[in-house]
Amino acid sequence: MHNEAAFTPLAFERLPPAEQLAQSRAFLARMRSRRSVRQFSTEPVPLELIENAVATAATAPSGANQQPWTFVVVAVPALKQQIRAAAEAEERESYEHRMSEEWKAALAPLGTDWHKPHLEDAPYLIVVFQQVYGLEADADGQPRKIKHYYTTESVGIAVGLLLASLHLAGLATLTHTPSPMGFLSDVLERPPNERAYVVIPVGYPAADAQVPVIARKPLRDVLIVRTGGG
């Protein structure tokens, strides 16, 4: 098989052990302070913070390096209002008819319901779309489908980087997944190969913002270390 891959030397800076540990601890401390926020200030946020976060998300690894994501940043009040109205309609139907009692009991400690004012209050909504397949024009200018690999995993990693970048920039976020989300493709006029993955309101928290009292699992419950040859 002919290998057409091209390579370049890796740019990698190896840090002294003390600096490695310091940076690791500092990042952990910052991320432990991240919380999902549902009460947002309408105060404007510099667009460059959003652009930088999306650029960071776009550095994520992806299956076959196909980068199967689109980030639609929404700041137009009328569009946010339209998204809120559609999301609340779906969420109300879910809370009243689709969700099992077990599901609603699991959500109860978070204090959520079908009302979603954050979709209008936050200065930006980042709607992340998963490109389930690629579209490319052939020699005749006709659209041709390109198979994409590991799209769900790839977009999930990118969203993680996006949330971390926004948090480190001093912004509050919420991962919102109204179900179903097909209305987002219609409202934002996305092509047929894109499927809505998550809506992320972004901004500063409201002055009186509150978050539910929750606990994260201790490290011993989520980490398994296997060492040695046994």
TITIRO-895594 format. One record per residue: x, y, z of N, C-alpha, C in turn; residue in one letter. Coordinates in steps of 0.02 Angstrom, whole numbers, plus 50000, padded with zeros to 5 digits. Atoms other than C-alpha are relative to their C-alpha. Example, Ala and Ser with C-alpha at 12.3 -4.5 7.8 and 13.67 -1.06 7.14 Angstrom:
<nodes>
500454994150000506154977550390500455006050000A499584994149997506844994750357499615005550037S
</nodes>
This chain:
<nodes>
500434994050000500005000050000500445006250000M499624993950004500675017149951499805004750057H500144995649943500815028450104500155007249980N499924993050020500515046750061500025004650060E499994995849940500575052850242500635004250003A499434995649990501705067650277500085001350074A499864999149929502535070350444500465006050011F499574994549980503385084650535500224998850072T499785001249931504405084950696499505002750051P500454998049946503355085950854500295005950038L499814994349958503415102750944499764998450071A500195002249933503435097351126500505002950050F499584997349947504075106051281499934995750062E500025004149940504535094551423500145004450060R499954995649943504245103551587500404996650056L499695002749940505285101351744499474996950045P500505003449959504405089451866499625004650048P500344995649954504025103251991499485004349964A500474995850037503205113951857499414995749974E500545004650020502225098951791499484999450055Q500455001049944501495096051962499625006450017L500334993749983501135114451993499445001649950A500514998650050500205116451828499424995150005Q500525005049992499255100251855499545001750058S500404998349941498685105552028499605006449989R500364993750012498225123151971499404998949954A500565001450046497165116551828499444996250036F500505003849961496295104151943499605004650046L500344995449955495905117852068499515004549962A500444995850040495175129051932499394996249976R500565003850027494105115351858499534997550054M500445002049945493445109952027499505005650017R500454994549986492645127152039499475000949945S500494999450054491675124751877499334997250022R500685002249985489795123551901499555001749941R500514998350049488325122851783499565005550029S500364994149977487405139451795499365000849959V500644999150033485585142851755499735007150007R500204993049995485455161151805500575004349973Q499494996150034486415172651688499855007450003F500044992850010486755191251684499945001349925S500044998050070486335199951521500595004449980T499414995950013487995209351534500384997349940E499645002450060488955208751368500664996650018P499375003749993490445197151350500415001349937V499584999050060491925200851234499974994049954P500075005450048491685190651076500654996049994L499365003650008493545186251071500054994250049E499995005549952493315175651228499654993949971L500385005550031492035165251134500394997149942I499615002450058493095164350977500604995950022E499425003749976494615158851075499804993150027N500245006449973493615145351163499824995249944A500175004350057492945138650998500644997849965V499365001950031494705139050925500344994650041A499725005249957495275128951075499644993449990T500395006150011493865116451052500194996749934A499835002750066494375114450870500694996849998A499365003649998496085108050925499914992850024T500135006749973495255092150992500194994749949A499895005650046495775075450920499334997649973P500625002550030494505067750803500154993949956S499925005950041494235051650708500235001749930G499714998750066495325051750551500135007449987A499894992750004495625070350588499475003449956N500524997150042493965074250504499665006150031Q500244994049966493515087450634499255001149986Q500715000150020491645083750622499565004550043P500384995649956490995098950715499885006849967W500154993150018490185115750684499755003450063T500194996149941490005128950820499635006349976F500404994250020488595141350790499905004550061V500054995349945488715156550903499425004749987V500624996150009487045165250928499995005650050V500054994249957486935182850996499405004349983A500584996050022485415189650903499414998650046V500555001249952484005192151031499404996349969P500585003250030482645186850909500124992549990A499845007150009483535170450871500014996450067L500005003049933483835167051056499294998950024K500705000649979481995170251089499664994249964Q500295005450039481515158250950500244993250025Q499725006249973482685144851018499694998450067I500305001249934481995147051193499284997449993R500695002050007480195145651135499954992749977A500025006950026480545129651038500254995150052A499725004449949481605122151177499504999050057A500495000649946480295125851310499414995749980E500565004250023478945117851204500194992650003A499785006949997479965101851189500104997750073E499875001849930480495102151372499354999150039E500645000649965478725104951433499674993349983R500285006450021478135090051331500374994250034E499615005349968479555079751404499834999350073S500145000349928479225084451585499294997550013Y500695001849986477355081851568499794993249972E500245006150033477265066551455500554994949984H499495004750024478935058851402500424997050055R499545002249949479975057451559499684995150048M500235004749949479805042751676500055003450068S499964997449932479535045951861500714999250028E499315001149979481265038651890500465005549975E499594994750030482045051351772499875006650036W500164993749965481125065851854500275000150071K499725000549932481675059652025500755001249999A499284999050006483485059551966500165007449990A499894992950013483315077651909499795004550058L500294995949946482405083652066500525003850041A499514996349961483995088052165500315006049964P499724994450038484505099852025499515005749993L500494994650001482895109752033499825002449930G500154997950068482615109851845499274998949983T500675001250029480975111351750500025002349928D500004998550072480415115951575500125007449985W499874992850012480675134751597500755001049988H499304999250020482305140051511500175007349986K499854992950013482555158951533500735001249982P499294999150014484445156551522500135000249924H499895000050072484245153751335499925007049969L500054993050022483785172151318500465004650039E499614995449958484725179951463500754999849984D499285000550014486465173351421500165003849936A499844996150060487315185051297500154995849938P499855004450056487865170251189499724993150012Y500135007250002487225153151146500494996949950L499595003750047488485141251071499644993549986I500345006250020487555127750977500504995749962V499505004450031488715113350937499634994849958V500295004950045488275102750787500514994649983F499595005750019488955085550749499894998749925Q500055001650071489335082450565500004992549992Q500055007350002488695064650547500314997249936V499615001750060489445064150373500225006549968Y499754994050033490425076150265499645001149934G500274998350065489825085050110500545003449959L499474997350043490995088649966499745000149928E500224999650070490675094349788500434995649956A499615004150046491175081849655500205004049938D499754996550059491905086049484499455003749963A500574996750034490165090549421499665005250044D500294995149955489825101849569499434997350041G500545003049962488595089649645500254997850069Q499785001949933488645086149833500134992450005P499815007049990489505069849880500104998850075R499945001649929489375061550051500694997150015K499365002649976491005058250146499864996650067I500125003649937490925044850282500445003050055K499644997649942491435051550453500054994450052H499865005349951492155040850592500035002950070Y499984998249929491905041950781499785007350011Y500224993049994490925058150766499765001850070T500264998549933490045057050934500575000850050T499434999549954491665053751028500415006349986E499604994250018492585067450933499685006550023S500344993949980491275080750965499975000550075V500004999949927491165075751147500655002650029G499354997549977493025078751170500065007549988I499964992850017492895095651082499585004150049A500434996349953491455100951196500345000450068V499634999749936492505096451349500525005549999G499504994750006493895107751288499675006949998L500364993650004492635121451249499795002350070L500224998249933491915121051425500595002050044L499414998349960493645121151505500275006949981A499744993550022494205135951399499555005750023S500464994749978492645146051439500055001150075L499934999449927492835142351625500645003750018H499364996749985494665147551625499995007349980L500074993050020494145163751539499545003950047A500414996649951493035167751688499275000649981G500694999850022491375163751607499614994050028L500445005449976489895153251664499684996749940A500305003850055489125139651557499474995250027T500475005349986487745126851552499964995549939L500125004650056487615111151445499264998349999T500735000850006485825110551384499864995649940H500165004650055485135096251280499254998849996T500715001250009483305098751241499894994049954P500115006150039482575082851171499284999649977S499505000350054482255081551027500265007049983P499674993750015483405095050957499975001949926M500034998750071482925094750774499835007249982G500204993150014482185112250786500595004749991F499414995750004483945119450804500275000349928L499785000050070484395114150627499565004649958S500464995750037482845123050563500115007450016D499934993049979483065138950665500665002949974V499344997550019484915140450623500204998249929L499905001450071484745134350443500634996149985E499425004250009486035120650455499874994749946R500085005050053486355108050314499794993250027P500285006349977485655090350319500514995350032P499505004449970487305082350372500175001950072N499854997849932487325091750537499424998450047E500505001749949486425086150694500195003750065R499864996349938486265096850851500244995350054A499695004149948487345090050992499875002850070Y500114996849935487185102651135499935007549990V500054992649998486695120651171500345002350064V499624997649942487875130151286499895007550009I500044992949983487285146851358500665002150033P499354997549974488825157451400499925007250021V500004993149978489025173251500500265000550071G499844999249929489295180151674499394997750040Y500585001949959488225172951813499635006150026P500384994649969486825183751880500255001250070A499754998149934487245192952040499714995650054A500335004249949486015181952136499984992649979D500015006950025486435165752045500134995050057A499905005449952486305149852148500094993549962Q499905006650030486835132052112499794994750052V500215005249952486175115852189500604997350039P499495003149958487135107852331500084992749976V499875006750025487905092452251500704997950020I499345002649985489415081452279500264996149941A499695004150052490615074052154500294993750030R499725006349976491195056252170500735001050020K499294999549982492855054752263500434996249949P499555002950049494365049952161500024992450006L499955007249991494395032552236499434996249966R500575003250032492705029052156500035000349924D499984999350073493205034051980500684998249970V499335001450024495055029751967500224992950020L499705006549989495795012451949500705000149972I499314999950022497695011451939500274992950002V499685006550004498514995451881500745000949985R499284999350010500394995051900500344993350010T499625006149990501734981851898499834994749950G500095005250049501794965651803499514994750021G500465005149977500544955951907499315000649973G
</nodes>
